[in-house]
Amino acid sequence: MIGTSYLGATHAICMAHLGYDVIGVDVDAEKVAKLTAGVVPFFEPGLTELLEATLATGRLRFTTSYDEAADADVHFVCVGTPQRRGENAADLSYIESAMASLAPLLTRPTVVIGKSTVPVGTAERMLAFLHEHAPVGNQVEMVWNPEFLREGWAIEDTLHPDRLVFGVTSSTGEKAMREIFASMISTGVPVVVTDLATAQLVKVAANAFLATKISFINAMAEVCEVTHADVKKLSEALSYDGRIGGRFLHAGLGFGGGCLPKDIRAFMARAGELGVDQALSFLSEVDAINQRRRARMVDLARECVDDSFKRRKVGVLGAAFKPNSDDIRDSPALDVATRIHKAGAQVTVYDPAAMVNARRDYPALTYAASAEEAIDGADVVLHLTEWQEFRELDPVALADRVRQRHIVDGRNALDAERWRAAGWHYRALGRP
Ligand SMILES: NC(=O)c1ccc[n+]([C@@H]2O[C@H](COP(=O)([O-])OP(=O)(O)OC[C@H]3O[C@@H](n4cnc5c(N)ncnc54)[C@H](O)[C@@H]3O)[C@@H](O)[C@H]2O)c1
């Protein structure tokens, strides 16, 4: 398993749990040391327990040395494909470097399985590279096996996926995949076998669709804001339409994280290279709607403090890009917190899991040890990541801790009536 972060470590641990001998290879020595010691270097419910259990079986180990993985029957590639700085396109340098390290080790027929999310055409290019540079030449098989796991539900999604997609170039690749995933396939998990291009596209198309659905309802929220309509009721009414469905139809602060934003941008960039940029031009609007929600959140907060953040205290609930994760990559919560900080407020942030990451990357913000501490003396409280812990906050008990009882619910997840009944001035995106 090459690359052992959110995707690769989860997959390594789950494959060892299924009975395979797994070696995780990562260039980050600190990460490898932690995993070897039974410490998951990120927050993922249940993963520490599963790591400890699988390490104890002796079937799982981690290393920084590619040589130690030389005798593997198959190689999964799970390295990062972040957005290039200042561009929409994906940075493929990690995957290129992983393939370059792997190639000399391929001395017998092997299957290389790409799991990273890549621009369509990358797999074909990597396969040509391996054929050229591996000692075994064109006996390297390549499969693209896009991953749909969600942080926060990573174990469940890995062990019980809703579908498996195998992008193959031959029956050998398909046979290998069916063997590797036999235990899941036997439980009825649907398998879609495709060519390499389609498999790479499945992942970015899925993310483009999800992002579009979120931005659709957030566009409706913008209209609701000027018509005094209620987007929460609107989405509820839409959700009963079986053709539409209610999932990913919650209006709020929008999407962030290490996948959706960079994947739709990389998809647009790739479409441009392929001469079909018009086909995906709607994604730039999807991205723009998403960004506008962050600006609107800042405006709502500003309205609560008489149009100026100067010398105001703002309590922020949430830093992770979503609940049950410590991932702060392109986090809407920290984006909003930073904008308000830059506008002159003292911003105090609390998150149940992402404090270490947030402190490291956003040192200018102030951090608190609890939700209560974050809102102490606040002029306005912002609910920006929908952790269960925040839903359970008691507005009555909190009322006396703040300077002004203003709460802006960026996730439309708090019980508005309860907060209002406790004397709070409750505002939310897309609602009167
Ligand atoms: N995080 C998710 O929920 C998720 C879900 C589905 C797909 N994906 C995709 O999976 C890929 C990985 O995602 P992530 O969130 O785990 O990324 P990440 O950036 O958190 O981790 C990448 C890991 O790869 C390691 N690495 C980089 N170069 C390497 C090399 N040459 N050799 C070995 N290791 C190397 C890094 O040290 C790091 O540990 C991305 O393409 C992402 O889009 C992620």
The ligand as an SDF file (V2000), in Angstrom:
LIG
                    3D

 44 48  0  0  0  0  0  0  0  0999 V2000
   -9.2530   11.2950    1.9490 N   0  0  0  0  0  0  0  0  0  0  0  0
  -10.3050   10.7080    1.4050 C   0  0  0  0  0  0  0  0  0  0  0  0
  -11.3640   10.5930    2.0320 O   0  0  0  0  0  0  0  0  0  0  0  0
  -10.2420   10.1570   -0.0040 C   0  0  0  0  0  0  0  0  0  0  0  0
  -11.3450    9.4420   -0.5050 C   0  0  0  0  0  0  0  0  0  0  0  0
  -11.2760    8.9560   -1.8040 C   0  0  0  0  0  0  0  0  0  0  0  0
  -10.1750    9.2010   -2.5980 C   0  0  0  0  0  0  0  0  0  0  0  0
   -9.1370    9.9350   -2.0840 N   0  0  0  0  0  0  0  0  0  0  0  0
   -7.9770   10.1630   -2.9430 C   0  0  0  0  0  0  0  0  0  0  0  0
   -6.9350    9.3400   -2.4680 O   0  0  0  0  0  0  0  0  0  0  0  0
   -5.6740    9.9690   -2.6020 C   0  0  0  0  0  0  0  0  0  0  0  0
   -5.0000   10.0750   -1.2530 C   0  0  0  0  0  0  0  0  0  0  0  0
   -5.8290   10.8260   -0.3980 O   0  0  0  0  0  0  0  0  0  0  0  0
   -5.3900   11.1800    1.1000 P   0  0  0  0  0  0  0  0  0  0  0  0
   -6.4850   12.0280    1.6520 O   0  0  0  0  0  0  0  0  0  0  0  0
   -5.0180    9.9220    1.8070 O   0  0  0  0  0  0  0  0  0  0  0  0
   -4.1010   12.0660    0.7600 O   0  0  0  0  0  0  0  0  0  0  0  0
   -2.9450   12.6530    1.6990 P   0  0  0  0  0  0  0  0  0  0  0  0
   -2.3660   13.7690    0.9330 O   0  0  0  0  0  0  0  0  0  0  0  0
   -3.5060   12.8780    3.0630 O   0  0  0  0  0  0  0  0  0  0  0  0
   -1.9000   11.4680    1.8270 O   0  0  0  0  0  0  0  0  0  0  0  0
   -1.0260   11.0640    0.8500 C   0  0  0  0  0  0  0  0  0  0  0  0
    0.0610   10.1990    1.4800 C   0  0  0  0  0  0  0  0  0  0  0  0
    0.9520    9.7930    0.4570 O   0  0  0  0  0  0  0  0  0  0  0  0
    2.2840    9.9160    0.9460 C   0  0  0  0  0  0  0  0  0  0  0  0
    3.1960   10.0180   -0.1920 N   0  0  0  0  0  0  0  0  0  0  0  0
    3.4090   11.0950   -1.0030 C   0  0  0  0  0  0  0  0  0  0  0  0
    4.3160   10.7890   -1.9330 N   0  0  0  0  0  0  0  0  0  0  0  0
    4.6600    9.4950   -1.7450 C   0  0  0  0  0  0  0  0  0  0  0  0
    5.5430    8.6100   -2.4070 C   0  0  0  0  0  0  0  0  0  0  0  0
    6.2160    8.9890   -3.4860 N   0  0  0  0  0  0  0  0  0  0  0  0
    5.6440    7.3550   -1.9400 N   0  0  0  0  0  0  0  0  0  0  0  0
    4.9510    6.9510   -0.8530 C   0  0  0  0  0  0  0  0  0  0  0  0
    4.1090    7.7380   -0.1870 N   0  0  0  0  0  0  0  0  0  0  0  0
    3.9580    8.9970   -0.6330 C   0  0  0  0  0  0  0  0  0  0  0  0
    2.2360   11.1340    1.8280 C   0  0  0  0  0  0  0  0  0  0  0  0
    3.3360   11.1750    2.7250 O   0  0  0  0  0  0  0  0  0  0  0  0
    0.8960   10.9460    2.5260 C   0  0  0  0  0  0  0  0  0  0  0  0
    1.0120   10.1660    3.6830 O   0  0  0  0  0  0  0  0  0  0  0  0
   -5.9580   11.3210   -3.2630 C   0  0  0  0  0  0  0  0  0  0  0  0
   -5.8390   11.1680   -4.6370 O   0  0  0  0  0  0  0  0  0  0  0  0
   -7.4110   11.5750   -2.8980 C   0  0  0  0  0  0  0  0  0  0  0  0
   -8.0470   12.4240   -3.8040 O   0  0  0  0  0  0  0  0  0  0  0  0
   -9.1300   10.3930   -0.8060 C   0  0  0  0  0  0  0  0  0  0  0  0
  1  2  1  0
  2  3  2  0
  2  4  1  0
  4  5  1  0
  4 44  2  0
  5  6  2  0
  6  7  1  0
  7  8  2  0
  8  9  1  0
  8 44  1  0
  9 10  1  0
  9 42  1  0
 10 11  1  0
 11 12  1  0
 11 40  1  0
 12 13  1  0
 13 14  1  0
 14 15  2  0
 14 16  1  0
 14 17  1  0
 17 18  1  0
 18 19  2  0
 18 20  1  0
 18 21  1  0
 21 22  1  0
 22 23  1  0
 23 24  1  0
 23 38  1  0
 24 25  1  0
 25 26  1  0
 25 36  1  0
 26 27  1  0
 26 35  1  0
 27 28  2  0
 28 29  1  0
 29 30  1  0
 29 35  2  0
 30 31  1  0
 30 32  2  0
 32 33  1  0
 33 34  2  0
 34 35  1  0
 36 37  1  0
 36 38  1  0
 38 39  1  0
 40 41  1  0
 40 42  1  0
 42 43  1  0
M  CHG  2   8   1  16  -1
M  END
$$$$
